[in-house]
Amino acid sequence: MQDSIFTKIIKGEIPCHKVYEDHKTFAFLDIHPKQQGHTLVIPKKQVEFVWDLDEEDYHAVMSTVKKVALRIRKAIGSKYVGELIVGEEVPHAHVHVYPFNTLEESRDIPDPNIEPDHEALAEMAKLLAF
C-alpha cells in the first residue's frame, strides 16, 4: 500500500501543525478548518477506514479524540465540540474534532481552494498542544 498523505505527515515528510502524539495516535490541525481548532485524529498505523481498525487501535484513536475534544473545549471556550467520521478524502482512518457554538458553524464546509493561514494555524497549535 502506498503511503497516504497522513502517513507522510506522521513520518515528518510533510509538515503539519501537530497538537498531540502518542505511540498509537497522532493529532494535527486541519489546514481547511470548519472552525478554528478543527483537528484530525489518526492512528499511526495506516488503515483506510476507522471501522477496520483492530480493537486496540480503535480505542486508542477514540481515547485521543476525547483528550483533544476536552482540550479544544477548554482552550477555545466553545459550547460544543463535534466529532465527524467521513473517510472518503484520504485513505487513512481519521476523525474530525472541531469546536462550534451554532448549528450553522457545525455545518460549515470550508473551501479547499483557499490558501491555508499557516500563521493562524501555528498559533492555534500552540494553544491546543499537549
N, C-alpha and C positions, 0 to 999 in steps of 0.2 A: 504494500500500500504506500502510495506517495504521501509524504508529509503534508498535512494541512497547514494553512496559514497559522492556526493556533499552535500546532506543534513547533513551527518555526519560531513563534513568539516565545514559547517555553524554552527552546534551545538558545534564545538570545540572537537568533539570526535576523529577526525583525524587531524593531523597538516597540515598546508599549509603555503605558502608564500603569505600572503594577500597584496593586492595593494590598494583596495578600498572597502568600505562598506557603505550602507545607509539603510534606513528602508525597502526597497524592493529588493535591489540587493546586490551582493557580487562579488568581482573580485579577482582572485588569479593566480599566475603563474602556467603554465602547467609544470609538472615535466619532461616531454619529449618534449621540445620545438622544433618547426620548426626552430626558430631563437631565440637568447637570447632576452627576453622580452615578449615572447609569453604568453598571458594572457587569462584566461577563465572568461567570464562574465555570471553570472547565476542569475535567480530570486531566492529569498529566499523561495518562495512557490514552492514545488516540483510538476512540471507538466512535462510530458515526452517530449513533442515537443514544440518548440518555437511557432509554428503556433496555438497551442491550448491554449496559454496564453490569459487571458482576456485583453482587450484593455489597461487598466491601467498598468498592469504588463509588457505587451509587450513594451509599450512606456517607462516605467522605465528602462527596460533592454537596449533598444536601446539608450536611453539618456546616460546610463553608458558606453555603447560601445563607443560612441562618446567621452566622457570625457577621457576614457582610451586610445583611439587611439591618441587623441591630446597630451596626456601626453607622450605616447611612442614616438611619432614623435619628440617632443621637447627634451625629456631626452636622447634618443638614437641617434637622428640625422639621422634616416633612411629617405630615399627619399619617401618610400611608407609604408602604414600600411594596411594590408589585414584584411578582415573580412570573416569568414567561418562558415557556419551553416551546420553541417552534421547530428549529432544526434543519430547515432547508437551505440556509445561507452558506454554511460551512460544514463539510462532512466530518465534524468533530463535535461530540456531545457538548452542549453548553446551556447554561441557564442565565437568562437576563434578570438582573435585580436592579430596580430603579425606584427613585422617590417620586411621589406625586401628591398633590393636595386636592385635585379635582378630577372628575372622570375625563374631562377633556385632555388634561395633562397625561393621564394614563393611556389614552388612545392616540396620542401624538405619534405620527410616523415621520421620522426625520428624513431629510433629503440626503441621500448618499453621495450626491454630486457636489455638495458644499465642502469646501476645504476645511478639514478639522482645525480647531483653535487649540494648538498644542500648548500654548502658554496657559490657557484656562484649564486644560486637561491636567497639566503638570501641577498646578495649584490645587486642583481638586484631589489629585492622587496623594498629595502631601496631607491634605485634610483627612482623607479616609484611610491612609496607610496604617497598618498594624505595627 
